[in-house]
Amino acid sequence: MNRTEPASPDLIDAIRTIVGERGMLLGEDARARSCDPFRSVPVLGPAIVRPADTDEVARVLALCHARGQRVVTHGGRTGVAGGAIARADELVISLERMNAILDIDPIAMTATVEAGATLEAVQQAAEGQDLLYPIDLGAKGTATIGGTIATNAGGNRVIRWGMTRQNVLGLEAVLADGTIVSAMNRFLKNNTGYDIKQAFIGSEGTLGIVTKAVLRLTAMPCTQNVAFVSLPDYASVLGLLSRARRLPQLSAFEVMWQDYYHLVASHDPARRPVEPDQPFYAIVEAMGFDDDVDEAAFAEFLEKAFSEGLIADAVTARSQKQVKDLWQVRESSEILVREMGPFVPFDVSIDIARADAFAQATRTALSERFGDFRMVTLGHLGDSNIHVGVHIGPETAMREIEVEECVYGVVHAFEGALTAEHGIGQAKRAFLPRHVAPGALDMMHRLRDAMDEKHLLNRDVLF
């Protein structure tokens, strides 16, 4: 059943009886929220429904399923692929009230949390038990656990601890018809039937709404060595990465092309640790458990890199404030928004050896298509993930699809992945068939049809 009109008043009233007055935002209160972190994209539907627990989620979805009502799920609304956009005929279900940290188990090294808990809140709760939840994002203060699971978020330390997929042991979810699926596994080893959680991780809310999760924690490192370096060429970047991978403590390897670093450094002197006179810059981080051993290993790594001519200049952090300051160079989205907005963001995976060739080919393609343009390039190079931002002038927003066609054409030519960690959302769905093999795409359709035959959940996400 395809709806074209907003949910009826009687449906809204029926949902209110389930979630109560606190569980509803209506009219202007709903439209005051943006579905996008970088621009104003208001909720167009009549209500934001805010359940207090899994049972309320199940009852609301069962009601919507019976009425053929489309639903969009909201977490922290930090995604940049349009997955949270809600149209006039869609209700929003937000898990913001379901934000409890239910348990931190220091022996099993697990955290059991509700899906509306923010990433930062989980990290802080784990830290209180001298443990670490290693998924780390610039938007950690707003991004929710449910959202990171839905998109299989990665972030800065994937090279050491993996994506969200590697850090979820179990979860609970509610299907489109209100069925509660409990797969709250707490064990590292459990081969009892299908691994149910994997169906929901990375599914972008199209198969069900994740309501709880059991997260895998690790021991909190007690050392953190960070260096910000400039490099003379891409061969040196690859050489430094190869050497850094020999550090058992390596936790992050972030690379910034000159276009990005020059923009940030020229607009904020506090984010200029080295001169912007080289083509590449990198943050190398190592986190471990022995002060003397780790510091010596990191110093030896840098000394050998200098002696081999891989590094042009370097600054190392000597305090937690300096660590934060160096990372702040990498996390400068507000400068990009201010100085380049509007821009079209890209999140792709490219073979590491060809990442600079990809960046050069992208610049060439943009120049041939649009003439004048601005582009910034950076990424989690250690795990192949490159982020690109493109601005072509005042018409950037209106010509966004043209920019995407241009850049994704280069991604396809380099046999890259359409998205590395942000998901397909609504923004990239038109490009999915070109980047997924027909048989795999058919299986995706079959799975979605089986789990949500009416396509009521996040209908316009993925395909």
VODRENFI-614895 format. One record per atom (N, C-alpha, C, O): residue in one letter; x, y, z. Coordinates in steps of 0.1 Angstrom, whole numbers, plus 5000, padded with zeros to 4 digits. Example, Ala and Ser with C-alpha at 12.3 -4.5 7.8 and 13.67 -1.06 7.14 Angstrom:
<rs>
a513249435078/a512349555078/a513249675078/a514249675085/s512849785071/s513749895071/s512950005079/s513450115080/
</rs>
This chain:
<rs>
m500949885000/m500050005000/m500950125000/m501650145010/n500850214990/n501650334989/n500850454994/n499750484988/r501250515004/r500550635009/r501050755003/r502250765000/t500250855000/t500650984995/t500151095005/t500451215003/e499351055015/e498851155024/e499451135038/e499851025041/p499451235046/p499951225060/p499151125068/p498051095064/a499751065078/a499050975087/a497751035092/a497751155095/s496650965093/s495351015097/s495351045112/s496150995120/p494551145116/p494451185130/p494151065139/p494651065151/d493350975135/d492950865143/d494150765146/d494350705156/l495050755136/l496250675137/l497150745147/l497750685156/i497350875146/i498150955156/i497650935170/i498350915179/d496250945171/d495650925185/d495950785190/d496150765202/a495850685181/a496150545186/a497550525190/a497850455200/i498450595183/i499850585187/i500150655200/i500950605208/r499450765202/r499550845215/r499150755227/r499750765237/t498150675225/t497750585236/t498750485240/t498850435251/i499650455230/i500750365233/i501950435240/i502550385250/v502350545234/v503650615239/v503350725248/v504350775255/g502150775250/g501850885259/g502251015253/g502751025242/e501851125260/e502151265255/e503651285254/e504051355244/r504451235263/r505951255262/r506551185250/r507551215245/g505751085245/g506251005234/g505951065220/g506150995210/m505351185219/m504951245206/m505451385205/m505351465214/l506051415193/l506251555189/l505451575177/l505551505167/l504651685177/l503751705166/l503951845159/l504551935165/g503551855147/g503451975139/g504852045139/g505851995135/e504852175144/e506052255143/e507152195152/e508352215148/d506852135163/d507852065171/d508551955163/d509751945165/a507851885155/a508451785147/a509251845135/a510451805132/r508751945129/r509352005117/r510552095121/r511452125112/a510752125134/a511852205138/a513152125137/a514252175138/r513051995136/r514251905136/r514751885121/r513951875112/s516051885120/s516551855107/s516951715105/s517451645115/c516751655093/c517151515090/c518551505085/c518951395082/d519251615085/d520651615079/d521551705088/d521051805093/p522751665091/p523651735100/p524251865094/p524651945102/f524251875081/f524951995075/f524052095069/f524452205066/r522752065068/r521852155062/r520452135068/r520152035074/s519552235066/s518252225072/s517352145062/s516952185052/v516952025067/v516051935060/v514951895070/v515151795077/p513951965071/p512951945082/p512151815080/p512051765069/v511651755091/v510751645091/v509451695085/v508851785090/l508951635074/l507751675068/l506551605073/l505451645071/g506751485079/g505651415084/g504951475096/g505551575101/p503851425100/p503051495111/p503551475125/p503151545134/a504451375127/a504751335141/a506151265142/a506551195132/i506751295153/i507951215157/i507551135169/i507151185179/v507551005167/v507150915178/v508350865186/v509350825180/r508250885199/r509450855208/r509150745218/r508750775230/p509150625214/p508850515224/p509850515236/p510950555235/a509350455247/a510150445259/a510850315260/a511750305268/d510350215253/d510950075255/d510649995242/d509950035233/t511149875242/t511049785231/t509549745228/t509149745217/d508849725239/d507449685238/d506649795231/d505749775222/e506949925234/e506250035227/e506650045212/e505750065204/v507850015209/v508350015195/v507549905188/v507049925177/a507449785194/a506749675188/a505249705185/a504749675175/r504649765195/r503149795194/r502949905183/r501949905176/v503850005183/v503650115173/v503850055159/v503150085150/l504949975157/l505149915144/l504049815140/l503649815128/a503449745149/a502349655146/a501149735141/a500449695131/l500949845147/l499849935143/l500049995130/l499149995121/c501250045127/c501650105114/c501549995103/c501150025092/h501949875106/h501949765097/h500549735093/h500249715081/a499649735102/a498249705100/a497549815091/a496649785083/r498049935093/r497450055085/r498250085073/r497850175065/g499350015070/g500150045058/g500850175059/g501150245049/q501250215071/q501850345074/q503350335073/q504050245079/r503950415064/r505450415063/r506150485075/r505550575081/v507350435078/v508050475090/v509450505086/v510050425078/v510050605092/v511450635091/v512050635105/v511550695114/t513150565107/t513850565120/t514850665121/t515650695112/h514850735133/h515950835136/h516750795148/h516250745158/g518050805146/g519050795157/g519450935161/g518751015165/g520750955159/g521351085161/g521251185150/g521651305151/r520851135138/r520651215126/r521951275122/r522051395117/t523051205123/t524351255119/t524851195105/t525851235100/g524051105099/g524351045087/g524251155075/g523451245076/v525151135065/v525151225054/v524651165041/v524851225030/a524051045042/a523550985030/a522050995028/a521450935020/g521351085036/g519951105035/g519050995041/g517850995037/g519650905049/g518850795054/g517750845064/g516750765066/a517850965070/a516851005080/a515751095074/a514951145081/i515851125061/i514851215055/i513451155056/i513251045052/a512551235061/a511151185063/a510151275055/a510151395057/r509351215046/r508451285038/r507051305045/r506851255056/a506151375038/a504951405044/a504051285048/a503251295057/d504251175040/d503451055043/d504150955052/d503750835053/e505150995059/e505950905068/e505950955082/e506051075085/l505850865091/l506050895105/l507550865109/l508150775103/v508050945118/v509350925123/v509350845137/v508550885145/i510050745138/i510250685151/i511650715156/i512650675150/s511750785167/s513050825172/s513350745185/s512350735193/l514550695187/l514850615199/l515550695209/l516250645218/e515350825209/e516050915218/e515750895233/e516650925242/r514550845236/r514250815250/r514750675254/r514850645266/m515150595245/m515650465248/m517250465248/m517850415239/n517750535258/n519250565258/n519950515270/n521050565274/a519450415277/a520050355289/a521250275286/a521350195277/i522250285295/i523450195296/i522950085306/i523050115318/l522549975301/l521949875310/l522949795318/l522649755329/d524149775313/d525149695320/d526549705314/d526649705301/i527549725322/i528949715318/i529549595326/i529649595338/d529949485319/d530449365325/d531949365323/d532449335312/p532749395334/p534149405333/p534849265331/p536049255326/i534149165335/i534749025333/i534548975319/i535448935312/a533348985314/a533048945300/a533449045290/a533549015278/m533749165295/m534149285287/m533049315276/m533349315264/t531849335281/t530749365273/t529949485278/t530049515290/a529249555270/a528349655274/a526949625268/a526849595256/t525949625276/t524549605271/t523849745272/t523749795282/v523349795260/v522849925260/v521649935251/v521349845243/e520850035253/e519650065245/e520250135232/e521250205233/a519450125221/a519950175209/a520050325208/a520750375199/g519350395216/g519350545216/g520450605224/g520650725224/a521250525231/a522450575238/a523450625228/a523750565217/t524050745231/t525050795222/t526350715223/t526650655234/l527150725213/l528450655213/l529350715224/l530050635231/e529350845226/e530150905237/e529750855250/e530550825259/a528450835253/a527950795266/a528350645268/a528750615280/v528350565258/v528850425260/v530350425262/v530850355271/q531150505255/q532550515258/q532850565272/q533750505278/q532150655277/q532350705290/q531950605301/q532650585311/a530950535298/a530550425308/a531550315308/a531850265319/a532050275296/a533150175296/a534350225302/a535050145309/e534750345300/e535950405306/e535850395321/e536950385328/g534650415327/g534550405341/g534950265347/g535150255359/q534950165338/q535350025342/q536749995336/q537149875335/d537450105332/d538750085326/d538750005313/d539649925310/l537650025306/l537449955293/l537250055282/l536950165284/l537250005270/l537150095258/l536150035248/l536249915245/y535250115243/y534450075232/y535150145220/y535050275219/p535750075211/p536750145202/p536150215190/p536950285183/i534850195187/i534350275175/i534350425179/i533750455189/d534950505171/d535150645174/d534950735162/d535550715152/l534050825164/l533650915153/l533651055157/l533551085169/g533851145148/g533751295151/g532451325157/g532351425165/a531351265153/a530051295158/a529551205170/a528351185172/k530551155178/k530251065188/k529351115199/k528651035206/g529351245201/g528451305211/g526951305207/g526051315216/t526651285194/t525351275189/t524951145183/t523751095185/a525851085176/a525550955169/a525150845180/a525750835190/t524150775176/t523650675186/t524150535182/t524550505171/i524050445192/i524550305189/i523650245179/i524150165170/g522350265179/g521450215169/g521850255155/g521850185145/g522150385154/g522550445141/g523850385136/g524050355124/t524850365145/t526150315141/t525950165137/t526650115128/i525050095143/i524749955139/i524049955126/i524449875117/a523150035124/a522350035111/a523250065099/a522950025088/t524250155101/t525150185090/t526450115091/t527350135082/n526650025100/n527949955102/n529150065102/n530050055094/a528950165111/a529950275112/a531350225115/a531550125121/g532350305110/g533750265112/g534450365120/g534550355132/g534850475114/g535550585121/g537050565121/g537650515112/n537750625131/n539150645131/n540050525134/n541250525130/r539550425141/r540350325146/r540050185141/r540250085147/v539450185129/v539050055122/v540349975120/v540249845121/i541450035117/i542649965114/i543049875125/i543749765123/r542749905138/r543049825149/r541949735154/r542149615157/w540749795155/w539649725161/w538449685152/w537549625156/g538549725140/g537449685130/g536249775130/g536149875138/m535349745121/m534049825120/m533149785131/m533449705140/t531949855132/t530949815142/t530649665141/t530349605152/r530549615129/r530249475128/r531149385136/r530649285142/q532349415138/q533249335146/q533149365161/q533749295169/n532349455164/n532249495178/n530849485184/n530549535195/v529949415177/v528649385182/v528549235184/v528749155175/l528249185196/l528049045199/l526649005197/l526348885193/g525649085201/g524249055200/g523449175199/g523849285202/l522149155195/l521249265195/l519749225196/l519449105194/e518949325198/e517449305198/e516949395188/e517349515187/a515949355180/a515349435170/a513849405169/a513349305173/v513149505163/v511749485160/v511449495145/v511949585139/l510749385140/l510449385126/l509349475122/l508649535131/a509149485109/a508049585104/a506649555110/a505849645112/d506449425112/d505049385117/d504949385132/d503949345138/g506049425139/g505949435154/g506649315161/g506649315173/t507049215153/t507749105159/t509049145166/t509849205160/i509249105178/i510449135185/i511449015183/i511148905186/v512649045178/v513648945176/v514748975186/v515449075185/s514948875195/s515948885205/s517048795202/s516948675202/a518248855199/a519448775196/a520548845204/a521648875199/m520348855218/m521248925226/m522348835231/m522648815243/n523148785221/n524248695224/n525348775232/n525548895229/r525948705241/r527048765249/r528348695248/r529348725254/f528448595239/f529548515237/f530348545225/f529848585215/l531748525226/l532548545214/l532348425204/l532448445192/k532048315209/k531748195201/k530348145203/k529948105214/n529548145193/n528148105193/n527748065179/n527448155171/n527747945175/n527347895162/n525947835162/n525747735154/t525047875170/t523747825171/t522847885161/t522147975163/g522847825149/g522047865138/g522647995131/g523748025133/y521748065124/y522148185117/y522648285127/y522148295138/d523548365123/d524048485131/d523048595128/d523348685120/i521948595135/i520848695133/i521248835133/i520748915124/k522248875141/k522549015142/k523149075129/k522949185126/q523848985122/q524449035110/q523449085099/q523849155090/a522249035100/a521249075090/a520849225093/a520449295083/f520949265105/f520549405108/f521749505107/f521549625104/i522949455110/i524149545109/i524349585095/i524649505086/g524349715093/g524549775079/g523249775071/g523349805059/s522149735076/s520949725068/s520149855067/s519149875060/e520649965074/e520150095073/e518650105077/e517950185071/g518250025086/g516850035091/g515849975082/g514650005084/t516249905072/t515249855062/t514749715066/t513749675060/l515349645075/l514849515079/l514249515092/l513549415096/g514449615100/g513949625114/g514549735121/g515549795117/i514049765133/i514549875142/i515349815153/i514749745161/v516649835154/v517449785165/v517149865177/v517049985177/t516849785188/t516449855201/t517449835212/t517449915221/k518249725212/k519249705222/k520449635215/k520349585204/a521549635222/a522749575217/a523649525228/a523749595238/v524449425225/v525549375234/v526749415226/v527049355215/l527649495232/l528849545225/l530049485231/l530149455243/r531049455222/r532249405227/r533249515231/r533449605223/l533749505243/l534649605248/l536149545248/l536349425247/t537049635249/t538449595250/t539049665262/t538549765267/a540249615267/a540949675278/a541349825274/a541749845262/m541149915283/m541450055280/m543050075279/m543650045289/p543550115268/p544950135267/p545350245276/p544550335279/c546550235282/c547050335291/c548150425285/c548650525291/t548550405272/t549450485265/t548750535252/t548050455246/q549150655248/q548650705235/q549750795229/q549950905233/n550350745219/n551450825212/n550850865199/n550350785191/v550950995196/v550351055184/v551351145177/v552051235184/a551551135164/a552351225156/a551651275145/a550851205138/f551851405142/f551351465130/f552451495121/f553451565124/v552451435109/v553651445100/v553251495086/v552151485082/s554251555079/s554051595065/s554951505057/s556051465062/l554551475045/l555251385036/l555451435022/l554551505017/p556551405016/p556851475003/p556151414991/p556051484981/d555651294992/d554951234980/d554151114985/d554251074996/y553351054975/y552450944979/y553250824982/y552850734990/a554350804975/a555150684978/a555650684992/a555750584999/s555950804998/s556350815012/s555150785021/s555350725032/v553950825017/v552750785025/v552650635026/v552450585037/l552750565015/l552650425015/l553750355023/l553550255030/g554950415022/g556150365029/g555950385044/g556250295052/l555350495048/l555150515062/l554050425067/l554150375079/l552950405060/l551950315064/l552450175065/l552150105075/s553350125056/s553949995057/s554749985070/s554649875077/r555450085073/r556250085085/r555450085098/r555650025108/a554350175097/a553450185109/a552750055112/a552450025124/r552449985102/r551749855104/r552549755112/r552049655117/r553849775113/r554649685121/r554549725136/r555149645144/l553949835139/l553749865153/l552549785159/l551449805154/p552749695168/p551549625174/p550549715180/p549349685181/q550949835184/q550049935191/q549350025181/q548550105185/l549550015168/l548950105158/l547450105159/l546849995159/s546850225161/s545450235163/s544750315152/s543550305150/a545550405146/a544950495136/a546050545126/a547150565130/f545650555113/f546550615103/f545650695094/f545050645085/e545650825097/e544750915089/e545551005080/e546551055084/v545151015067/v545951095058/v545051205052/v543851195050/m545651325051/m545051445046/m545851485034/m547051505034/w545251505022/w545851565011/w546051715013/w545451775022/q546951775005/q547251915007/q546052005006/q545952105012/d545051964997/d543852054995/d543152065008/d542652175011/y542951965016/y542251965029/y543052045039/y542552135046/y544352005041/y545152065052/y545352215050/y545352285059/h545552255037/h545852395035/h544552475038/h544652585044/l543352425035/l542152495039/l541952505054/l541652615059/v542152395061/v542052405076/v543052495082/v542752575090/a544352475078/a545452545084/a545352695082/a545852775090/s544852735070/s544852875067/s543652945073/s543653065074/h542752875079/h541552935086/h541552925101/h540752975108/d542552845106/d542652835120/d544052805124/d544552685123/p544852905129/p546252885132/p546452775143/p547552715143/a545452745151/a545552645161/a545652505155/a546052405161/r545152495142/r545152365135/r546252365124/r546052315113/r547352415128/r548552425118/r549752375125/r550752455128/p549852245129/p550952195137/p552252195129/p553352205134/v552152185115/v553352195106/v552952285095/v551752315093/e553952325088/e553752415076/e552952345065/e553152225063/p552052415059/p551252355048/p551952355034/p551452415025/d553252305034/d554052315023/d554352175016/d555252175008/q553652075020/q553951945015/q552551885009/q551551935012/p552651795000/p551451744994/p550551645002/p549351635000/f551151595013/f550451495021/f550751515036/f551851565040/y549751485045/y549951495059/y549251375065/y548251315060/a549751325077/a549151215083/a549151225098/a550051285104/i548151165104/i548151145119/i548350995121/i547650915116/v549450965129/v549650825132/v549550815147/v550050895155/e548650715151/e548450705166/e548650555170/e548350465162/a549350535181/a549550405187/a549150405201/a549550495209/m548250305205/m547750295219/m548150165224/m547950055218/g548750165236/g549250035242/g549150035257/g548250105263/f549949955263/f549849925278/f551049935286/f551149895297/d552149985280/d553449995287/d554150125283/d554550135271/d554250215292/d554750355289/d556150345282/d556250405271/d557050275288/d558450285283/d558550205270/d559150255261/v557950095269/v558050015257/v557350085245/v557850085234/d556150135248/d555350195237/d556050325232/d556050345220/e556450405241/e557150525237/e558450505229/e558650575220/a559150405234/a560450375227/a560150315213/a560850355203/a559150235212/a558750175198/a558250285189/a558650285177/f557550385194/f556950495186/f558150585182/f558150625170/a559050615191/a560150705188/a561050635177/a561550705168/e561250505178/e562050435168/e561450435155/e562050445144/f560150415155/f559350425142/f559550555135/f559750555123/l559450665143/l559550795136/l561050825132/l561250875121/e561950785140/e563350805136/e563750725124/e564450785115/k563250605122/k563550535110/k562850595098/k563450595087/a561650645100/a560950705089/a561650835085/a561750865073/f562150905094/f562951025091/f564250985083/f564551055073/s564850885088/s566150845082/s565950795068/s566850805059/e564850735065/e564550685052/e563950795042/e563650765031/g563750915048/g563251025040/g561751025037/g561251095028/l561050945045/l559550935044/l558851055049/l557851095044/i559451125059/i558751235066/i559551365064/i560751365065/a558851465060/a559451595058/a559451675071/a560451745074/d558451665079/d558351735092/d557351655101/d556551585096/a557551675114/a556651605124/a556551675137/a557451755141/v555351665143/v555151715156/v554551595164/v553651525159/t554951575176/t554451465185/t553751535197/t554151635202/a552651465201/a551951515213/a552651475226/a553051365227/r552651575235/r553251545248/r552251555260/r552651545271/s551051575256/s549951585267/s548651545260/s548551535248/q547651515268/q546351485263/q545751605255/q545051585246/k546051725260/k545551845253/k546151845239/k545451875229/q547451815238/q548151815224/q547551705216/q547451725204/v547251595222/v546651485214/v545351535208/v545051515196/k544551595217/k543251645212/k543451755201/k542651755191/d544451835203/d544651945193/d545051885179/d544551935169/l545851785179/l546251725167/l545151655160/l544951665148/w544251585168/w543151515162/w542151625157/w541351595148/q542151745163/q541151845159/q541451895145/q540551945138/v542651875140/v543051905126/v542251815117/v541651865107/r542151695120/r541451595112/r539951615113/r539251595103/e539451655125/e538051665127/e537651815125/e537351875135/s537651855113/s537352005111/s536152025101/s536252115093/s535151945103/s533951955094/s533352095095/s532852145085/e533452165106/e532752295107/e533452395098/e532852485093/i534752375096/i535552465087/i535052435073/i534952535065/l534952315069/l534452275056/l533152335053/l532852385042/v532252325063/v530852375061/v530952525059/v530252585050/r531752595067/r531752735066/r532452785054/r532052885048/e533552725050/e534352775039/e534052715025/e534352775015/m533352595025/m533052535012/m531552505010/m531152464999/g530752535020/g529352505019/g528652585008/g528952705007/p527652515001/p527352375002/p528352294995/p528952334985/f528652175000/f529552084993/f528851944992/f528051915000/v529351864983/v528851724981/v529851634988/v530951624983/p529451554998/p530451465005/p530451334998/p529451284994/f531651264998/f531751134993/f532551045004/f533451095010/d532150925005/d532750825014/d532950695007/d531950615006/v534150675001/v534350564993/v535550474997/v536350525005/s535550354993/s536750274995/s537550254982/s536850214972/i538850274982/i539650254970/i540950184974/i541350194986/d541450094965/d542650034968/d543750134973/d543950234967/i544350104984/i545250194990/i546350244981/i546650354980/a546950144973/a548050184964/a547550284954/a548450354948/r546250284951/r545750374940/r544950494945/r544350564937/a545050514958/a544150624963/a544550764958/a543650844954/d545850794956/d546250924951/d545950934936/d545551034931/a546050824929/a545650824915/a544150844913/a543750914904/f543450794922/f541950814922/f541650964925/f540851024918/a542351024935/a542151164938/a542551254925/a541751344922/q543551214919/q543951294907/q542951274896/q542651374889/a542551154894/a541551124883/a540251194886/a539551244877/t539851204899/t538651274903/t538751424900/t537851484894/r539851484903/r540051624900/r539951644885/r539351744880/t540551564877/t540551574862/t539151564857/t538651644849/a538351474862/a536951454858/a536151574862/a535251614854/l536351624874/l535551744878/l535951864870/l535051944866/s537151884867/s537651994859/s536951994845/s536552094839/e537051874839/e536451854825/e534951874825/e534351934815/r534251844836/r532851854837/r532351984841/r531352034835/f533052054850/f532452174856/f533352294855/f532952404858/g534652274851/g535552384850/g536052424864/g536852344870/d535652534870/d536052574883/d535452484894/d534252454893/f536152444903/f535652364914/f536652364926/f537752404924/r536152324938/r537052304950/r536852164954/r535752114954/m537952104959/m537851964964/m538751944975/m539952004975/v538351874985/v539251834996/v539251684997/v538251614994/t540351625002/t540551485002/t541251445015/t542251505019/l540651345022/l541251295034/l540651155036/l539751115029/g541151085046/g540550955049/g541350865058/g542450895062/h540650755062/h541250655070/h542050555061/h541550445058/l543150605056/l543850535045/l544250395049/l544250305040/g544450365062/g544850235066/g543850135063/g544150015063/d542550175062/d541450075059/d540850105045/d539650065043/s541550185037/s541050205023/s539950315021/s539550335010/n539550375032/n538450465032/n538850605029/n539650665037/i538350665018/i538750805014/i537450885014/i536350845009/h537551005020/h536451105020/h536851225011/h537951275011/v535851265003/v536051364993/v534951464995/v533751424997/g535251594995/g534251704995/g534351784982/g535451824979/v533251814975/v533351884963/v532352004963/v531251994967/h532852124958/h532052244957/h532352294943/h533452314939/i531252324936/i531352374922/i530852514920/i530652564909/g530552584932/g530052714931/g528652724937/g528152634943/p527952834934/p526652854940/p525552754935/p524552734942/e525852684924/e524952584920/e525152444925/e524652344920/t526052434935/t526452294940/t525252214944/t525152104940/a524352274952/a523252194957/a522352154946/a521852044946/m522052244936/m521152214925/m521752114916/m520952034909/r523052104915/r523652014905/r524351894913/r525251834907/e523851864925/e524451764933/e524551624925/e525551554926/i523451594918/i523351464911/i524451454900/i525051354898/e524751574894/e525751574883/e527151554890/e527951474884/v527351614901/v528651594908/v528851444912/v529851394911/e527751394917/e527851244921/e528051154909/e528851064910/e527351184898/e527651104886/e529051114882/e529651014878/c529651224883/c531051244879/c532051164888/c532851094883/v531851184901/v532751124911/v532550974911/v533550894911/y531350924911/y531050784912/y531450714899/y531750594899/g531550784888/g532050734876/g533550694878/g533950594873/v534250784885/v535650754887/v535850634897/v536650554895/v534950634907/v534950524917/v534750394910/v535450294913/h533850384901/h533550264893/h534750224885/h535150114884/a535350324878/a536550294870/a537650244878/a538450164873/f537850284890/f538850234899/f538450104907/f539150064916/e537250054904/e536749934910/e536649954925/e536949864933/g536250074929/g536050104944/g534650074949/g533850024941/a534450094962/a533150074968/a532450204969/a533050304972/l531150204966/l530350324966/l530250394979/l530250514980/t530250314990/t530350375003/t531150285012/t531050165012/a531950345021/a532750275030/a532150255044/a532250145050/e531550365049/e530950355062/e529750435065/e529150425075/h529350525055/h528150605058/h526850545052/h525750595056/g526950445044/g525750385039/g525250445026/g525750545021/i524250375021/i523650425008/i522550535011/i522450625003/g521750515021/g520750605024/g519750625012/g519450535005/q519250745011/q518450784999/q519350854989/q518950854977/a520450914993/a521250994984/a521950914973/a522150964962/k522250784976/k523150704967/k522350584961/k523050504953/r521050574963/r520350454958/r520350444943/r520350324938/a520450554936/a520450544921/a521750474916/a521750424905/f522750484924/f524050434920/f524350294924/f525250234919/l523550244933/l523750104938/l523849994928/l524749914928/p522949994918/p522949884908/p524249874901/p524649764896/r524949984899/r526149984891/r527349934899/r528349894894/h527249934913/h528349904921/h528149764929/h528949724937/v527049694926/v526749564932/v526449464921/v525649494912/a527049354922/a526749244912/a525249214912/a524649214922/p524749174900/p523249154899/p522749044909/p521749064915/g523548934910/g523048834919/g523048874934/g522048844941/a523948954938/a524049014951/a522849114954/a522249114964/l522649194943/l521549284944/l520149214945/l519249254953/d520049114938/d518749034938/d518548974952/d517448964957/m519648924958/m519548864971/m519148974982/m518348944991/m519649094980/m519249204989/m517749234988/m517049244998/h517249234975/h515849254973/h514949144979/h513949164986/r515449024978/r514648904983/r514648914999/r513548885005/l515748955005/l515848955019/l514849065024/l514149045034/r514949185018/r514049295022/r512549255020/r511749285029/d512249195009/d510849155006/d510349055017/d509149055021/a511248965021/a510848865031/a510648925045/a509748885052/m511449025048/m511449085062/m510349195063/m509849215074/d510149265052/d509249375052/d508549385039/d508849465030/e507549295037/e506949275024/e506249405019/e506049425006/k505749495028/k505149615023/k506149735021/k505749845017/h507349705025/h508449815024/h508049935032/h508050045026/l507649915044/l507150025052/l508350095060/l508250205064/l509450015062/l510550075070/l511550135061/l512150075052/n511850265063/n512850335055/n512650305040/n513650265034/r511450325035/r511150275022/r512050325011/r512450245002/d512550445012/d513350505001/d514850485003/d515650554996/v515150415013/v516650385016/v517050265008/v516350165007/l518250265003/l518950154996/l518450144982/l519150174972/f517150094980/f516550074967/f515050074968/f514350064958/
</rs>
